[in-house]
Amino acid sequence: MSLYPQNSAPSSASIEKQLLRANDIALASMSAGRHPFGATLVAPDHETVLLTQGNIDSVNHAESTLLRAAAARFDASYLWGCTLYTTVEPCAMCTATAYWANVGTIAYGVSEKALLDCTGAHPENPTMDLPCRDVVSRGQKPISVYGPIDAVQETLLAPHTQFWRAS
Ligand SMILES: [Zn+2]
């Protein structure tokens, strides 16, 4: 059996639903005084949320923190069938953590470029411009990437247009 079997694709409806769940985590994170980013890990059934994580700080992003917890808790072969949902396209650090944690699918709502338009050179979040597909393409694993997702764009961007202007 292949180390990286083909995973079933999530439907558009389930991607949208899971991204809105991740956005609830982002909003809770913002209410707690942290950056408005949220991530979840969803099981191979595309429905069960296994882990959730909001932003902690500039080096403990929602996604990489969640992925380290996932790698400690689940087998790599199981994680290959799971999906990382994240409100905003994962940065190079977080995409690489997904790679090393062996999560086979990444789905994000808002592109890194759209976030960059919101944050600019904000000292707390000088957003990189390195698409996650570029990071994935340099690896040896056929990780599937979905995003940006137009249907939830406005909802997921709202906390960022608010947050980065105010701070
Ligand atoms: Zn990150």
Boltz pocket constraint, residues with backbone or C-beta under 6 A from the ligand:
constraints:
  - pocket:
      binder: B
      contacts: [[A, 61], [A, 63], [A, 64], [A, 90], [A, 91], [A, 92], [A, 93], [A, 94], [A, 95]]
      max_distance: 6.0
